[in-house]
Amino acid sequence: MPPSARDLTRHANSTLLLSLYKSEKGGETKCVYQTLKNMKVIDILGSAASGSKGSTTASRNRGGQYLRNRAIPTNPNSPRQANVREGIGTLTPQWSNVLTQAQRDGWNLYASNVPMIDTLGQTIKISGINQFVRSNAPRLQAGATIILDAPVIFNIGDTPTIITATLDTVAGGSITGTIAPLVVPDSDILLYLGRPTVQGVSYFRSPYRFQQAEQPDETTGDWEITIDADTLVYPIAEGQKVFFRLQSSRGDGRLSADAQGAMIVTTTPP
């Protein structure tokens, strides 16, 4: 007998309902299951899953759940990735060696009061150290100050609102928007650019690279990110489509959910 749906959400080694069929004798309905190690699975009938098993990866997009062949990155240890991992690696020791017990208690309290959304769209709670790393890893990329004291406001902050977005091979780019006034000093809007793709693509998951950070007006919340064409993290060409995402990193440690958009690359005539 396969485990219940409750069991599936509780264990890392889960069983996914692959198919239903009726046997020739007695017309009984039979089920085919497969154990999926390290793959998140919910709702045995809906078969929502996330993760990989062997050569198969379960994922989801705007159209819903789907299965695909597992893709192995051609360069999983690029210098850029190594720098990101090194930055994150410096945060974990700080949890034990730099933060005081009172500060760790603060992050644990924040984590217990601020639910997050996982890759299956489910509401979960993560640990205090994970919230500490989540909040500070982007700040390391942006060259901002690491926040040691946990937020005392129990939310992740407002998501930036995008108003305009343009990108040009010669003139560079500009993304404007607004957000509820951040008030807290040392707050930033963080910009990540996706790898350029063709215009027909309507959904883009990854990869994204950190481009830059800009501080919004602390009174109005308005912001503009001006992108120098010579500093783009990806080479671009006219007619390409570039997806981007934005987060607000507040000076009290809160990191917002993503705002996402896309731009068609133009070329300014000489």
C-alpha positions in Angstrom: 0.0 0.0 0.0 1.5 3.3 -1.0 1.9 6.1 1.6 -0.8 8.6 2.1 -0.7 12.1 0.7 0.2 13.4 4.1 3.2 11.0 4.1 4.3 12.3 0.7 4.7 15.9 1.9 6.5 14.8 5.0 9.3 12.6 3.6 12.1 13.4 1.2 11.9 9.9 -0.3 8.4 10.2 -1.8 6.2 8.0 -3.9 4.7 9.5 -7.1 1.6 8.1 -8.8 2.7 7.5 -12.3 -0.4 5.9 -13.9 -3.7 4.3 -13.3 -5.0 1.3 -15.2 -7.7 -1.4 -14.9 -6.7 -5.0 -14.8 -8.3 -7.6 -17.1 -9.5 -9.7 -14.2 -12.3 -8.1 -12.2 -11.8 -4.7 -13.6 -9.9 -3.6 -10.5 -8.1 -0.2 -10.7 -4.3 -0.6 -10.3 -1.8 2.0 -9.5 1.8 2.4 -10.6 4.1 4.2 -8.2 7.8 5.2 -8.2 9.9 6.2 -5.2 11.5 9.5 -5.9 14.5 10.3 -3.7 15.1 13.9 -2.8 12.2 15.1 -4.9 9.4 17.2 -3.4 6.0 15.6 -4.1 2.5 16.7 -3.0 -1.0 15.6 -3.7 -0.7 12.0 -4.8 -3.5 12.4 -7.3 -2.4 15.7 -8.8 1.3 14.5 -8.8 2.8 17.9 -8.1 6.6 17.4 -7.8 9.8 19.3 -7.9 13.4 17.9 -8.2 15.2 15.2 -10.1 15.2 11.4 -10.1 17.8 9.8 -12.4 17.5 11.4 -15.8 14.0 12.9 -15.1 13.3 16.4 -13.6 9.9 17.4 -12.4 9.2 21.1 -12.7 6.5 23.7 -13.3 5.9 26.8 -15.3 2.9 29.1 -16.1 1.3 26.2 -17.9 1.5 23.9 -14.9 3.4 20.7 -13.9 5.6 18.9 -16.4 8.4 16.4 -16.6 11.6 16.9 -18.7 15.0 15.3 -19.2 17.4 16.4 -16.6 19.9 18.9 -18.0 23.4 18.9 -16.6 25.1 22.3 -16.7 28.0 22.5 -19.1 30.0 24.6 -16.7 28.7 24.2 -13.2 31.8 25.7 -11.6 32.3 28.9 -13.5 34.2 31.7 -11.8 31.0 33.7 -11.3 29.3 30.8 -9.6 32.3 30.1 -7.5 32.3 33.7 -6.3 28.6 33.5 -5.3 29.2 30.2 -3.5 32.2 31.7 -1.7 30.1 34.6 -0.6 27.3 32.4 0.7 30.0 30.2 2.4 31.2 33.2 4.4 27.7 33.8 5.9 27.3 30.3 7.5 30.3 30.6 9.7 29.2 34.1 10.8 26.0 32.6 12.1 28.1 30.6 14.7 31.2 32.8 15.1 30.0 36.4 14.7 26.3 36.6 15.7 25.5 36.7 19.4 23.0 34.3 20.8 20.5 37.2 21.1 21.0 37.9 17.4 20.5 34.2 16.4 17.4 34.2 18.6 16.2 37.2 16.7 16.5 35.5 13.3 14.9 32.4 14.7 11.9 34.5 15.9 11.7 36.3 12.5 11.8 32.9 10.7 9.0 31.4 12.9 6.8 34.4 12.1 7.5 34.9 8.3 6.3 32.0 6.1 7.9 31.5 2.7 6.7 30.0 -0.6 8.6 27.0 -1.9 9.1 25.7 -5.5 5.7 24.0 -5.4 3.9 27.1 -4.3 3.4 25.7 -0.8 3.7 27.9 2.3 6.6 26.7 4.5 8.8 28.1 7.3 12.5 28.0 7.0 15.1 28.2 9.8 16.7 31.3 11.2 20.1 30.7 9.6 18.4 30.2 6.3 16.6 33.6 6.7 19.9 35.1 7.7 21.6 33.8 4.5 18.6 34.5 2.3 18.6 38.2 3.4 22.4 38.7 3.2 23.6 36.8 0.2 22.2 39.3 -2.3 23.6 42.1 -0.2 27.1 40.6 -0.6 26.6 40.5 -4.3 25.6 44.2 -4.2 28.5 45.2 -2.0 26.1 46.3 0.7 26.5 45.9 4.5 25.7 42.6 6.0 22.8 42.8 8.4 23.5 41.0 11.7 20.3 42.0 13.6 17.1 40.3 12.5 14.2 42.4 11.2 11.6 43.2 13.9 8.8 43.7 11.3 7.5 40.3 10.5 7.2 40.3 6.7 9.6 40.3 3.7 8.7 43.8 2.6 7.0 45.1 -0.5 7.9 43.9 -4.0 9.0 46.7 -6.4 6.5 47.9 -9.0 7.9 48.2 -12.5 6.8 51.2 -14.6 9.1 51.2 -17.7 12.0 49.1 -19.0 14.2 49.6 -22.0 17.5 48.1 -23.2 19.6 49.2 -26.1 22.9 47.9 -27.5 24.3 51.4 -27.7 22.5 53.5 -25.1 22.3 50.9 -22.4 19.1 50.5 -20.4 16.8 52.1 -18.0 14.3 50.5 -15.6 12.0 52.7 -13.6 9.5 51.9 -10.9 8.3 52.6 -7.4 7.9 50.9 -4.1 6.4 51.9 -0.7 9.0 54.2 0.8 11.7 52.1 2.3 12.5 54.6 5.1 15.2 52.4 6.5 18.7 53.6 5.4 21.0 51.5 3.3 18.1 49.9 1.3 18.5 48.9 -2.3 16.6 47.7 -5.4 18.5 44.7 -6.8 18.5 44.0 -10.5 19.2 40.6 -12.1 19.3 40.1 -15.9 18.5 36.8 -17.6 20.4 35.3 -20.4 19.2 36.8 -23.7 16.7 34.7 -25.6 14.4 35.0 -28.7 11.3 37.1 -28.7 9.0 34.1 -28.9 9.9 32.9 -25.4 7.2 33.8 -22.9 8.5 32.2 -19.8 12.1 32.2 -18.5 13.2 30.5 -15.3 17.0 30.8 -15.3 19.9 31.6 -15.4 20.0 35.1 -14.0 23.0 37.2 -13.1 23.3 40.1 -10.7 23.6 43.3 -12.7 23.6 46.2 -10.2 21.8 47.8 -7.3 20.3 51.3 -6.9 18.9 53.1 -3.9 15.3 54.4 -4.2 14.2 57.8 -3.0 13.6 57.2 0.7 10.7 59.7 0.8 8.7 58.8 -2.4 9.9 55.3 -3.0 10.6 56.1 -6.7 13.6 54.5 -8.3 15.5 54.3 -11.6 18.2 51.8 -12.6 20.4 53.1 -15.4 22.4 50.3 -17.1 25.6 51.1 -18.9 25.9 49.1 -22.1 29.5 48.4 -21.4 28.8 46.8 -18.0 26.1 44.3 -19.0 26.6 40.8 -17.5 25.5 39.3 -20.8 26.3 40.3 -24.3 23.2 41.5 -26.2 22.1 42.0 -29.8 19.2 43.8 -31.4 15.9 41.9 -31.4 16.7 39.7 -28.5 14.5 39.4 -25.4 16.0 39.9 -22.0 14.0 38.9 -18.9 14.9 40.5 -15.6 13.9 40.3 -12.0 14.0 42.8 -9.1 14.0 42.6 -5.4 14.0 45.2 -2.6 16.7 44.6 0.1 15.8 46.8 3.1 18.4 48.0 5.5 16.7 46.1 8.3 17.4 42.8 6.6 14.1 42.1 4.9 14.3 40.8 1.3 11.2 41.0 -0.9 9.8 38.5 -3.4 10.7 39.0 -7.1 9.2 41.4 -9.5 9.7 40.1 -13.1 9.7 41.7 -16.5 11.2 41.5 -20.0 12.7 43.9 -22.5 13.2 43.7 -26.3 16.7 44.9 -27.2 16.9 47.8 -29.6 19.8 49.6 -31.3 20.1 53.4 -31.4 21.0 54.5 -35.0 24.5 56.2 -35.2 
